[in-house]
């Protein structure tokens, strides 16, 4: 490395490390598994960790993830959190 020279930092989608504009990185470049081929969370999934583990958002599981506005642990309509 030359002293005083600037370094260029680049991200590498599918390396398991979330950097730059990446929102997930699951060690692969496959779309449709929750983390897209451009390392972005896919609609209907939530991804956590490095490397990212993505799970499908399921209504009625008691945990509210986007795009859900609420999740009260059931799919009963009319109880304040719709199915």
C-alpha positions in Angstrom: 0.0 0.0 0.0 1.3 3.4 -0.9 1.1 5.9 2.0 -1.2 8.8 1.2 -3.1 7.0 -1.5 -6.8 6.6 -1.1 -8.4 3.2 -1.0 -11.5 2.1 -2.8 -13.9 0.1 -0.8 -16.3 -2.1 -2.7 -19.0 -4.5 -1.6 -19.3 -8.0 -2.7 -22.8 -9.4 -2.8 -22.9 -13.0 -1.7 -19.8 -12.9 0.6 -22.0 -13.0 3.8 -21.1 -9.5 5.0 -23.6 -6.6 4.8 -21.9 -3.5 3.5 -22.8 -0.4 1.5 -26.3 -0.5 0.2 -26.9 -4.2 1.0 -29.8 -5.0 3.3 -28.9 -8.7 3.5 -26.2 -11.1 2.3 -27.0 -14.8 2.4 -23.8 -16.1 0.8 -25.4 -16.7 -2.6 -26.6 -14.7 -5.6 -30.0 -16.5 -5.9 -33.2 -14.5 -6.2 -36.4 -15.9 -4.6 -34.9 -17.1 -1.3 -35.5 -13.9 0.7 -32.3 -12.1 -0.2 -32.1 -11.0 -3.8 -29.2 -11.4 -6.3 -28.4 -7.7 -5.5 -28.4 -8.3 -1.7 -31.8 -6.7 -1.0 -34.5 -8.0 1.3 -37.2 -9.5 -0.9 -40.9 -8.6 -0.4 -42.6 -11.0 2.1 -39.3 -12.0 3.8 -37.3 -10.8 6.8 -33.5 -11.4 6.8 -31.3 -11.1 9.9 -27.6 -11.7 10.7 -24.4 -12.1 8.7 -24.6 -14.2 6.7 -28.3 -13.5 6.5 -30.9 -16.0 7.3 -34.2 -15.1 5.6 -37.6 -16.4 6.6 -41.0 -16.0 5.0 -43.3 -13.5 6.8 -46.3 -15.6 8.0 -49.5 -13.9 9.2 -50.5 -15.4 12.5 -47.1 -16.3 13.9 -47.2 -13.5 16.6 -44.3 -11.5 15.1 -44.9 -8.4 13.1 -42.5 -7.9 10.1 -43.0 -5.6 7.1 -45.3 -5.5 5.2 -47.5 -6.6 8.1 -48.9 -3.8 10.2 -49.6 -6.1 13.1 -49.6 -9.8 14.0 -51.5 -10.9 17.1 -50.8 -14.6 16.8 -53.9 -15.6 14.9 -55.8 -15.1 11.6 -59.1 -14.1 13.2 -60.7 -11.1 11.5 -62.4 -8.4 13.5 -60.2 -8.6 16.6 -58.2 -5.5 15.9 -55.6 -7.1 13.7 -57.0 -8.3 10.4 -56.1 -11.6 8.8 
